[in-house]
Amino acid sequence: MGRLEGKVAIITGGSRGQGAAEARMFAREGAAVAICDILDAEGEDLARAISKDGGAARYFHLDVADPANWAAVVDDVMAWQGRLTTLVNNAGILNRTGVMDTAPEAWNRVLGVNLTGAMLGIKACAPAMRDSGGGAVVNIASVAAYVGHSDPAYSATKAGLLGLTRSAAMELVGWGIRVNAVCPGIILTGLNAGGAHLEPWRQATPLGRYGTIEEAARAVLFLASDEASFITGEDLAVDGGFKAGGAARRISLEAGIALPSAP
């Protein structure tokens, strides 16, 4: 028996990167996985690869900012599996400009995908999850929710996801639905590849390296599984110690007022 045996999961932004790692991991652990994205060719290829390896997966086109598209996908997943137990709100985009250079249209686009899209997903999926006996929602936030990130649109949506997580957790507890968030630190993905911040951020991470998409996906798997049955409304940082004080530790080391850990 896999850790997600009998679960049926929708994973947004599931065609590549961390979403694809989650889809593969969920399928290996026994879940039927609905890979949802706007990257149709990549999503179809991933669903075929998972199915070829013996997993249960299908691809569904989904614009997370479109409520009608959400309703259609939930109907299609229910027609496919007859139940829905798990939602991973993984879809996300960046903006890469500061407050003074961010156009309202760009701000609203990031908000629509990263935050409104997650709210619409919960709203669309929760009734089906309730009727399936309950389940789990995992929102993919970021350590950018905790710090003054150089991309304010992105940071604001990730901080907003933490508030959405807690509010939805309280609202849906009576339906047997747990809602939690994972906050990755410096994880190399297609979304951030080539960013000038990568190496400085690695240097400020106490574990001294980048995280992998598999490491982030394992945290998502845990919160989606029954192993986390007494956890709701929480945010789990997967960041190599950055949130705990990575910047302060680096300053102390460079100032000579703290010693590095013994080998």
N, C-alpha and C positions, 0 to 999 in steps of 0.2 A: 504494500500500500504506500502510495506517495503522500507527501505532506499536504497536497491539495486534491487528493482523490475525491471525485464527485463534485468539485467546484467548477463553475462556469464563469469565466473572467472576460471582461472587456478591458483592453489596454489601449489607451489613446496614444498617438505618437508612436505606435508600435512597430513601424516598418524598419527602423534602423536605430543604432545607438543603444542607449539604455533601455528604451522600450522594446527593442528586439531581443536584448538579453533577458528581459523579464519574460517575454513571450516564450522563449526557448526553455527557460528555467521552470516556468509554470507548467508547460506541457510535459516536461520530464517528470514533474512531481504529480502528474495525474489530472491536471485541469484541462478542460476544453477551453481553448483560447480564441477569442474574437480579436483579431489584430485590426485596429482602426486607425486610419491615417488618411492623408490626401496624396500620399506617395504610392500610387496604385501599383506600379510595376514592382517596386521593392516589396510592398506588402504581399502581393500575390506570390512572389518568389519565396518569401519567408514562410508563408503558410504552406506552400508545397514542400519546402525542405523539412518543416516540422512534421508534416503528415508522412513524408517518406521515411522519417526516423521512427514512426510509430505513434506520434502524438496526434491529438485532435486539434486542428486549427483551421480557421477560415479568415479570409480578409474581407473587411467591409469598409467602403469609402465613407469617411466621416469628417465633416467640417465641424469642429467642436463648438464654433461660435453660432451655429445654426440650430435652433430648437427643433425645427421640423426634421432635420437630418438625424438628430439624436433620437427622436421618437421612432423614426423608420428603422434605425439600427437596432434599437431595443426590441422592436417587433420582429425583426429578422433573426436576432439571436434567440429569442423565445421560440420562434418557429423551428429553428435549428436544433436547440437543446431542450426546450421545454422549461427552462429555469435559468435564473441568473443570480449568482451569489457574490460576485466580486467586481469591483470597479477600480482601475488604476488610472488616475488622472495624470498622465505622463506628458501629454502634449505641451510644448512650450517653445517660445521664440524669444529672440533678443532684439535690442534696439541699438545699443552701442553709442548713444549720444547722451550728453548731460542735460540737465534741466533747461538751460538757456538755449540749447540747440535742438530740443525735441519738439517737433511739430505736433499739434493736437491729434492729427490723423495717425501719426506713428504711435503716440501714447495710447490711443484708443484701440489700435490694432493689437498691441501687446496685451493690453487689459482684456480684450475680447477673447484671445486665445488662452492666455495663462490663468486668468482668474474667472472671468465670466464663463468660459468654456468648462471649467471644473464645476462651477455651480450648476450649469445646465446639465452636466453629466449626472450629478447627484440627483437633481430633480427628476430627470428622465428614468434613472435606473432604480431609485429607491423603492417605488411601488412594486416593481417586479422582484426585487430582492426580498422585500417583506413577504410577498406571496410565495417565495421559494424557501421560506423559513429563516430569513435573515442572512447576514453576510458581513462583508468588510469593504470599506472604501479606503484606498491609500492615495493621498495627494502627494505629488512630487513637488516639494518646495525647494529650498536651497539655503545654504548658510548666508546667502545674500539677504535673506530675510532679517538677519540679526545685525548687519553691519552697514556702514555707509558705502554702498557699492557704487562703482563708477557708471553703472547703467541704471538710472533711477526708475525707469519704467519697469524694468525687469525686477529690481529689488522691491518696488512697491507691490507688484503682483505676488511675489513670493511671500512677503510679509502678510499680505491679504489672505493668502492661502492658509496661513496659520490661524487667523481669525475664523475663516470659513470652516476649517477643520474642527475647531472647538465648538462653534455654534451648531454645525451639523451633527456632531457627536451627541450633543445634548438633545437635539430635536429628534433624532432617529433612534435613540436608545430603546424606546418603547417598541420599535419595530424589529429589534434584534440585530440592528446594524451598527457595527463599530466603525468609527472614522478616525484615521490617524494620518500623519504626514511623515515623510522622509525628507531630510534636508542634506543633500549631498554637498560635499566640499569640492575640492579641485579634482573633478573626474574628467578624464579626457574623452570627449565625444566629438561628433561632427559639428555640433553646435558651437563649440568654443575653440576648435582647432585653429591654430595660428594666432591666438590672442596674445598681445604683449604682456598681459597680466599673469600668464601661466607660470613662468619661472619664478618671479617674485613671490607668487602665492605658494608655490611649492616650498620655497625657502622659509616661508612663515608657517608652514605646516609641521608640527612637532614630529610626526612620523617620517618626515623628510622625503616624501615621494607623492606622486599623483595616485589617486584612487582609480580603480578599474570599474567599468560598467557592471561587471559581475559582482563586485563587492557591494555596490549600491543596490543591485537587483536582489541580493540575498536578504537585505534589510526589508525590502518590499515584500518578498516571499514570506518572511517571518510574520509581518504585520497582517498579511492576507490569510495566514494559516490559523488553525485552531490553537496553535501554540501561544498565540497572543490573545486568547479569549477573554482575558481580564484587563485588556488595555484599550482605552478609547480616549479620544481628545488629546492625544500626545503628539509631540514632534521629536523624531529621532535623528540626531545629527550623525552623518557618516562622513567624517571630515578629517580624520587623522589627528584630531585634537585641536584643530584651528579655533573653533568656537570657545573652547575651554581656556584659551589664553595664548594662542600661537604667536600673535604679534608681540605681546608682552614678554614672552619667553625669548623671542629673537632679540628684542631690544636689550634684555638683561644679559644675554650671552655676548652681544657685541660690546656692551658696556663693561664686561668683565665682572659683573656682580652675581653671576650664577654660573655654575659649572655644568657642562653637558653630562648627560647620563653616562654611567659607566658602561663599557661595552659588554 
